[in-house]
Amino acid sequence: MQYIRADANEWIGTGHVMRCLSIAKELRSHQEETVFLTADSYSSELISEHGFPFVCLSSVWNDLEQETEAMIQVIVKEKISRLLIDSYFVTKAYLETIGKYTKIIYIDDLNRFIYPVDFLVNYNFYAEDLRYPFRYREVGLKTKFILGSRYAPLRKEFSSVKRTINREASKILISTGGTDQYNVAGMLLSVLSEQIWFENYDYYIIVGKYNNNREKLKLQWGHRNNVHFLYNITNLADYMKTCDIAITAGGVTTYELCACGIPSIMYTLADNQIDIAKTVSERNLIPWAGDVRKEAGTCMETVVRYVELFSQNYSLRERICNDMQKTVDGNGIMRLAKILLTA
């Protein structure tokens, strides 16, 4: 039995839980069941609708040290031998205490400190540049590392995608994360609608489960025949495979887009997305338009410029597609699950 500690809510979005659900589904295909441990019941519906049980710790999602005793009680009661943790709010003290009772596998995106864990997973593009083994051995830890984009935990539908690049671009996919607290979708539609070529494209907007701008977007843009809102969709990969260009925030979606080979433009709206944005931009995989929190206007203008560039340059889109799929083949979830099963 695998146990996973993760949360989702309107403040941190759904990314942590969603990638853990992908892991849980892959483990299930190997006859290994999973139970989720959550701070509160906010993510219960999301977890349950994917067919997994959860245990509510009745704690605070952004202060994990408060739940230490409750977590230990669950570990002891359920005889948990390994625990996968996906939270940015772990502390050294929390991990050290929990680690006395069970083996810990930690998913790291931030590299904030030396995590006292048994296994550390960082599937980000830049993970192998962070010198994990050297730094951890230097302080006497025997942590094992699972590093690089070949371990990106993507769902099965993103595995070994065969892509055909259309000569003429006509469909644009827009992804703004689970909450879109800055209403980036609204900003993008506003600036795109000002272009003379706006009517030449169909726009597919992914509206996340915790997006508070749903009604505003529908009211302002729902009457446009070429604007399509995608609510709670379960076939995201199909849209990524058929759209010609994507506009996206960072996070797991970046790896999904790479696996599907869809030429993309990235903006950032959280600190943990910046290293990803810098890396994919430096590698000429995905251009970074900027951070909407600091330079929203300039960011939107840059997005428009890249949409025009991609639309007019078939060979550029073809080259980017090939490079993206070489970087992420979509089979990382299988590699990761095999390691977890023997951890």
C-alpha positions as CSV (number, residue, x, y, z in Angstrom):
1,M,0.0,0.0,0.0
2,Q,1.3,3.5,-1.0
3,Y,0.4,6.5,1.1
4,I,0.7,10.0,-0.3
5,R,0.6,13.3,1.6
6,A,-0.6,16.1,-0.6
7,D,-3.1,19.1,-0.6
8,A,-5.1,21.1,-3.1
9,N,-7.1,24.3,-2.6
10,E,-7.9,27.7,-4.0
11,W,-4.5,29.1,-2.8
12,I,-2.1,26.5,-4.0
13,G,-4.2,25.0,-6.9
14,T,-4.4,21.4,-7.8
15,G,-1.0,20.6,-9.2
16,H,0.4,18.7,-6.2
17,V,-2.7,16.4,-6.0
18,M,-3.0,16.0,-9.8
19,R,0.6,14.7,-10.3
20,C,0.2,12.4,-7.3
21,L,-3.1,11.1,-8.7
22,S,-1.1,10.2,-11.9
23,I,1.4,8.3,-9.7
24,A,-1.4,6.5,-7.8
25,K,-3.1,5.4,-11.1
26,E,0.1,4.0,-12.4
27,L,0.7,2.1,-9.1
28,R,-2.8,0.8,-9.3
29,S,-2.0,-0.7,-12.8
30,H,0.7,-2.7,-10.9
31,Q,-1.9,-3.9,-8.3
32,E,-0.6,-1.4,-5.7
33,E,-3.4,0.7,-4.1
34,T,-2.9,4.2,-2.7
35,V,-4.4,6.2,0.2
36,F,-4.1,10.0,0.3
37,L,-3.4,12.0,3.5
38,T,-4.7,15.6,3.4
39,A,-4.7,18.5,5.8
40,D,-8.4,19.2,5.3
41,S,-11.3,18.0,3.1
42,Y,-10.8,20.7,0.5
43,S,-9.4,18.3,-2.0
44,S,-11.6,15.3,-1.0
45,E,-13.9,15.6,-4.0
46,L,-11.0,15.8,-6.5
47,I,-9.3,12.7,-4.9
48,S,-12.6,10.7,-4.6
49,E,-13.7,11.3,-8.1
50,H,-10.5,9.6,-9.3
51,G,-11.4,6.6,-7.1
52,F,-8.9,6.9,-4.3
53,P,-9.6,7.0,-0.5
54,F,-8.2,9.7,1.7
55,V,-7.6,10.4,5.4
56,C,-8.1,13.9,6.7
57,L,-5.5,15.0,9.3
58,S,-7.5,18.0,10.4
59,S,-4.4,20.1,10.2
60,V,-3.2,23.3,8.5
61,W,-2.0,22.9,4.9
62,N,0.7,25.6,5.1
63,D,2.1,24.6,8.6
64,L,2.9,20.9,8.5
65,E,4.7,20.9,11.8
66,Q,1.2,21.3,13.5
67,E,0.2,17.9,12.1
68,T,3.3,15.9,13.2
69,E,1.6,14.0,16.1
70,A,-1.5,13.3,14.0
71,M,0.7,12.0,11.2
72,I,2.7,9.8,13.5
73,Q,-0.6,8.3,14.8
74,V,-1.7,7.5,11.3
75,I,1.7,6.0,10.4
76,V,1.7,3.7,13.4
77,K,-2.0,2.7,13.1
78,E,-1.9,2.0,9.4
79,K,1.7,0.5,9.6
80,I,2.8,2.8,6.8
81,S,6.2,1.6,5.5
82,R,6.7,4.4,2.9
83,L,5.2,7.8,2.5
84,L,5.3,10.0,-0.5
85,I,5.1,13.7,0.4
86,D,4.3,16.4,-2.1
87,S,4.1,19.8,-0.3
88,Y,6.1,22.9,-0.3
89,F,5.5,23.4,3.4
90,V,7.7,20.7,4.8
91,T,10.4,21.7,7.3
92,K,13.5,19.9,8.4
93,A,12.1,19.2,11.8
94,Y,8.9,17.7,10.3
95,L,10.8,15.4,8.0
96,E,13.2,14.3,10.6
97,T,10.5,13.4,13.0
98,I,8.3,11.6,10.5
99,G,11.3,9.8,9.1
100,K,11.8,8.0,12.4
101,Y,8.6,6.1,11.8
102,T,8.5,5.5,8.0
103,K,10.5,5.7,4.8
104,I,10.0,9.1,3.1
105,I,10.0,9.9,-0.6
106,Y,9.8,13.6,-1.2
107,I,8.9,15.4,-4.5
108,D,11.1,18.6,-4.6
109,D,10.6,21.6,-6.9
110,L,12.2,24.3,-4.8
111,N,15.5,23.0,-3.5
112,R,15.0,25.1,-0.4
113,F,17.2,23.1,2.0
114,I,18.8,19.7,2.5
115,Y,15.8,17.4,2.9
116,P,16.4,14.6,5.4
117,V,14.6,11.9,3.3
118,D,15.2,8.4,1.9
119,F,14.4,9.2,-1.7
120,L,14.2,12.6,-3.4
121,V,12.4,13.1,-6.7
122,N,13.0,16.2,-8.8
123,Y,11.8,15.7,-12.4
124,N,12.4,19.4,-13.4
125,F,14.4,20.1,-16.5
126,Y,17.2,21.6,-14.4
127,A,17.3,19.0,-11.6
128,E,20.6,17.4,-12.6
129,D,22.3,20.8,-12.4
130,L,21.6,21.2,-8.7
131,R,24.4,18.9,-7.5
132,Y,22.1,17.0,-5.2
133,P,24.4,13.9,-4.6
134,F,27.4,16.0,-3.7
135,R,25.6,18.3,-1.3
136,Y,23.7,15.5,0.5
137,R,26.8,13.3,0.8
138,E,28.7,16.3,2.2
139,V,26.3,16.3,5.2
140,G,26.3,12.6,5.7
141,L,22.9,11.7,4.2
142,K,22.4,8.5,2.1
143,T,19.4,9.9,0.2
144,K,18.7,8.2,-3.2
145,F,17.9,10.6,-6.1
146,I,15.4,10.3,-8.9
147,L,16.3,13.3,-11.2
148,G,15.4,14.8,-14.5
149,S,12.5,15.1,-17.0
150,R,12.6,11.4,-17.9
151,Y,10.8,10.9,-14.6
152,A,8.0,13.5,-15.1
153,P,4.8,11.9,-13.7
154,L,2.5,12.3,-16.7
155,R,-0.7,10.3,-17.3
156,K,-0.7,7.4,-19.8
157,E,-2.3,9.5,-22.5
158,F,0.9,11.5,-22.7
159,S,3.1,8.5,-23.4
160,S,4.9,8.2,-26.8
161,V,2.6,10.7,-28.6
162,K,2.9,10.7,-32.4
163,R,2.6,14.4,-33.5
164,T,1.8,15.9,-36.9
165,I,2.5,19.6,-37.3
166,N,-0.1,21.4,-39.4
167,R,1.1,23.7,-42.1
168,E,-1.4,26.3,-41.1
169,A,-2.0,27.1,-37.4
170,S,-5.6,27.6,-36.5
171,K,-6.1,26.4,-32.9
172,I,-4.6,27.9,-29.7
173,L,-4.7,26.3,-26.3
174,I,-4.6,28.5,-23.2
175,S,-3.7,27.0,-19.8
176,T,-3.7,29.2,-16.7
177,G,-3.4,26.7,-13.8
178,G,-6.0,25.4,-11.4
179,T,-6.9,28.8,-9.8
180,D,-5.8,31.6,-12.2
181,Q,-6.0,34.1,-9.4
182,Y,-4.6,36.9,-11.7
183,N,-7.3,36.2,-14.4
184,V,-4.6,35.6,-17.0
185,A,-7.2,34.0,-19.3
186,G,-9.1,37.2,-19.3
187,M,-6.0,39.3,-19.9
188,L,-4.9,37.0,-22.8
189,L,-8.3,37.1,-24.5
190,S,-8.4,40.9,-24.2
191,V,-5.0,41.4,-25.8
192,L,-5.5,38.7,-28.4
193,S,-8.9,40.1,-29.4
194,E,-7.2,43.4,-30.3
195,Q,-5.3,41.7,-33.1
196,I,-6.5,41.8,-36.7
197,W,-6.0,38.0,-36.9
198,F,-8.1,37.2,-33.8
199,E,-11.0,35.7,-35.8
200,N,-8.6,33.4,-37.7
201,Y,-8.1,31.2,-34.7
202,D,-10.2,29.0,-32.3
203,Y,-9.1,29.5,-28.6
204,Y,-9.5,26.7,-26.1
205,I,-9.3,27.9,-22.5
206,I,-8.7,25.4,-19.8
207,V,-10.7,26.6,-16.8
208,G,-9.5,25.0,-13.6
209,K,-11.6,23.5,-10.8
210,Y,-10.8,26.4,-8.4
211,N,-11.0,29.2,-10.9
212,N,-13.0,32.1,-9.4
213,N,-13.2,33.9,-12.7
214,R,-15.4,31.3,-14.4
215,E,-18.6,33.4,-14.5
216,K,-16.8,36.6,-15.5
217,L,-15.0,34.9,-18.4
218,K,-18.3,33.3,-19.6
219,L,-20.1,36.6,-19.4
220,Q,-17.5,38.5,-21.3
221,W,-16.3,36.0,-23.9
222,G,-19.0,33.2,-24.0
223,H,-20.8,34.8,-26.9
224,R,-17.7,34.5,-29.2
225,N,-18.0,31.6,-31.6
226,N,-14.2,31.0,-31.6
227,V,-13.7,31.0,-27.8
228,H,-14.3,27.6,-26.1
229,F,-14.1,27.1,-22.4
230,L,-13.0,23.7,-21.2
231,Y,-14.4,22.9,-17.7
232,N,-13.3,19.8,-15.7
233,I,-12.2,18.0,-18.9
234,T,-10.7,14.5,-18.6
235,N,-9.3,14.4,-22.2
236,L,-6.7,17.3,-22.0
237,A,-4.2,15.3,-24.0
238,D,-6.6,15.3,-27.0
239,Y,-6.6,19.1,-27.1
240,M,-2.8,19.2,-26.7
241,K,-2.5,16.8,-29.6
242,T,-4.8,18.8,-31.9
243,C,-4.1,22.4,-31.1
244,D,-1.2,24.1,-32.9
245,I,0.1,26.6,-30.3
246,A,-0.2,26.7,-26.5
247,I,0.1,29.6,-24.1
248,T,0.8,28.3,-20.6
249,A,1.9,28.9,-17.0
250,G,4.7,26.7,-15.6
251,G,4.2,23.5,-13.7
252,V,3.3,19.9,-14.8
253,T,1.5,21.3,-17.8
254,T,4.9,22.2,-19.3
255,Y,5.9,18.6,-19.3
256,E,2.6,17.5,-20.8
257,L,3.0,20.0,-23.6
258,C,6.5,18.8,-24.3
259,A,5.3,15.2,-24.4
260,C,2.7,16.2,-27.0
261,G,5.1,18.3,-29.0
262,I,2.9,21.4,-29.1
263,P,4.9,24.6,-29.7
264,S,4.3,26.8,-26.6
265,I,4.7,30.2,-25.0
266,M,5.2,30.4,-21.3
267,Y,4.5,33.0,-18.7
268,T,5.0,32.7,-14.9
269,L,2.8,33.6,-12.0
270,A,4.5,31.8,-9.1
271,D,8.1,31.7,-7.8
272,N,8.4,27.9,-8.3
273,Q,7.8,28.4,-12.1
274,I,10.7,30.7,-12.8
275,D,13.5,28.1,-12.9
276,I,11.5,26.0,-15.3
277,A,10.8,29.1,-17.5
278,K,14.4,30.1,-17.5
279,T,15.6,26.6,-18.4
280,V,13.2,25.8,-21.2
281,S,13.8,29.3,-22.6
282,E,17.6,28.9,-22.5
283,R,17.3,25.5,-24.2
284,N,15.1,27.1,-27.0
285,L,12.3,24.7,-26.1
286,I,9.7,27.2,-24.9
287,P,10.1,31.0,-24.9
288,W,9.4,32.8,-21.6
289,A,7.2,35.9,-22.1
290,G,7.7,37.2,-18.5
291,D,6.0,37.2,-15.1
292,V,2.4,38.5,-15.0
293,R,2.9,39.6,-11.3
294,K,5.5,42.1,-12.2
295,E,5.0,43.0,-15.9
296,A,1.6,41.9,-17.0
297,G,1.3,44.3,-19.9
298,T,4.7,43.6,-21.4
299,C,4.1,39.9,-20.8
300,M,0.9,39.9,-22.8
301,E,2.5,41.8,-25.7
302,T,5.3,39.3,-25.8
303,V,2.8,36.4,-25.9
304,V,1.2,38.0,-28.9
305,R,4.5,38.5,-30.7
306,Y,5.3,34.8,-30.3
307,V,1.9,33.7,-31.4
308,E,2.5,35.6,-34.6
309,L,6.0,34.2,-35.0
310,F,4.9,30.6,-34.5
311,S,1.9,31.0,-36.8
312,Q,4.1,32.3,-39.7
313,N,6.9,29.8,-39.3
314,Y,6.1,26.1,-39.9
315,S,9.7,24.9,-39.8
316,L,10.2,26.6,-36.4
317,R,7.1,24.8,-35.0
318,E,8.3,21.5,-36.5
319,R,11.8,21.9,-34.9
320,I,10.4,22.8,-31.5
321,C,8.0,19.9,-31.6
322,N,10.8,17.4,-32.2
323,D,13.0,19.0,-29.5
324,M,10.2,18.9,-27.0
325,Q,9.4,15.3,-27.5
326,K,13.1,14.3,-27.3
327,T,13.2,16.0,-23.9
328,V,10.0,14.5,-22.5
329,D,8.8,11.2,-23.9
330,G,5.8,10.8,-21.6
331,N,7.0,7.5,-20.0
332,G,8.4,9.0,-16.8
333,I,5.4,7.8,-14.7
334,M,6.3,4.2,-15.5
335,R,9.9,4.7,-14.5
336,L,8.9,6.5,-11.3
337,A,6.3,3.8,-10.3
338,K,8.9,1.0,-10.7
339,I,11.2,2.7,-8.3
340,L,8.4,3.4,-5.8
341,L,7.3,-0.2,-5.8
342,T,10.8,-1.3,-4.7
343,A,11.6,1.6,-2.4
